[in-house]
Amino acid sequence: MSSLQRISPYLWFNTQAEEAAKFYVSIFNNSKIRYIYTFDGSDLTKKHNSETSFKTVGFTIEGQDFTALNGGPKYKLNEAVSFQVLCKDQSEIDYYWKKLTADGGKELPCGWLKDKFGLSWQVIPAEFEELMQSPEKESIARLTQALYPMKKIDFAILKAAAKGQ
């Protein structure tokens, strides 16, 4: 019996739910589209004078289940929610950064970016949290000072800064 994922992100898009899901699945390993469901809105038209159709797309990236919804223009994705991509080395950071900023994505400070759909991501080294837990306040200050001017993270620079090099 498979285990139940108790918490699953539900992402609201205007009309790009399927396109976004396919984009994310193409970037990450252990990923797939689980279902695409379209509701034409005909029942709503009678009750709410709406021509709306809805689409939900269930997909999995890196074993994490997501749902994307074509919900219309009422709500927009913003920086209040982001997803971290923990990377084992600089080549993974470079790979995910390039893929997620492709075709209109936007680079932001400190390893943050917005993809072409407006979803925010943090592409960071898996060791970053460990570096930030240093008992030396000077190490954390140097690390933070090195991080602030960066967009895509250069992990070698961060490690050197944390060590005082």
N, C-alpha and C positions, 0 to 999 in steps of 0.2 A: 504494500500500500504506500503511495507517495505521501509525503508530508505536505501539510497545508501551509502556504505562505500567508501569514496573517495580515501583513501590511504590503500593499502594492500601489505604486504610484499611478495616478490617473491623470493624464495630460490633456488639456483642452486646447484644441486647434480650431482655427476658423474653418478651413476646408482641406487641410493638408495631413490629416491623421494617417492615412495609408502611406503617403509619400514619406512622411517623417519616420514611421515605423520601418519601412523598407530601407531608408537611409541608415538608421541606427543598427539594424540587423546586418547590413553590409559592412559595418566597421568593426564590430565586436565578435569575438569567438563565442562558441556555445550559445548561439542566437538563432531565433527563428520566428516567423509569423505563426501564431497559433490559430487565429481565426480572423475573418473580416465579416462583419455583420452590417448590413445596410437596412435602414428603416426609411421608407419613402415619405413619411409624414402625412399620408392621406387622412388618417384618423384625426390628426391634429388640425388639419386644414378646416374641417367642419367645426371643431370646438373653439379654435383659437385664431381663425382667420390667418393661418400661417402657411407658407409654401415651403417650409423647412423640411429637409431630409437630413437624417442623422446617420453617421457611420461610426462604428466602434471597431477598433483593431486591437486584438490581443497579441502581444509579442513578448519575447523573452530575449534579454541581452545579458550575457555572462551569468545565466542561471536565474536572473531576477525578472519576475513577471511585471509587465507594464500593460496599461490600457491607454490607447489614444482615442480621442473623441473629436469628430467634426461637430462642434457645438455652435458654430457661428462666431461673429465678431464681438460679442458682448464682453468676453474676458480675454486677456492677453497674458502670455507667459512673461515673467519678469524675474529679476535677480533675487527676489525673496526666497526662491527655492532653486537649488542647483544640485547637480550630481557630481560627486568626486570620482575621478578615475585614478586609481592608485597604480603607479607604474614601477616596474622593477628596475628600470635603467633609463638612460637618456634616450636610447633609440625608441623605446616605447613612448616616452614623452613626446618625442618628435613625430612619431607615427600618429598618435591620437590627436595631437595639436593640428597637424596638417589635415587630417580627415575631417575633424569637427569644425574647422574654420573654412573648409572648402565652399565654393559657390556662394559667397556672400556672408559667411560667418564673420565675427568681429573679435579681435584680440582685445582683452581687457587686462588690467594690472594684476600682478601677483599670481599668475598661473590660471586666471579665470578667462573664460571666453563665452561668447554666445554663438550657437550654431545658426545656420541659415533660417531656422524656424523660430529663433528667439529663445530657445532653451539654454540656460546657463550651465556651464560645466567648469569644474576645477580639475586640471590635469596636473597631478603632483606626484613626486616620488613617494613610494610606500614608506620610505624611511623618514619622511619629513616630520611626522608626529614625534618620532623618537628624538630627532634633533631639537625640536621645540621643547622637549622635556628635560633639557640639560639643567643640572642644578646651578650652573654658572650663569648669573644674570648677564654678564658681559657676552657670553656665547650667544644667548638669545637676542641681545641687542644687535650684535654683528650680523646674525642671521636675518633678522628683520630688516636691518638697513640694506643688506644685499638683495633681499626679496622685493622691496618696494619699487625699485625702478624697472624690474623685469616684467615682461608680459609672459611669453613662454619661459618656463623655468629652465635655467641652466643649473643642473644639479651639482656639477663639479664646483661651480662658484659658491653655491650654498654650503656645501660640505667644507670648503676651504674657509669660508667666513665663520662658520661655527667653530672651527679649530683655531681661528685667529691667524690664518695664513693669508 
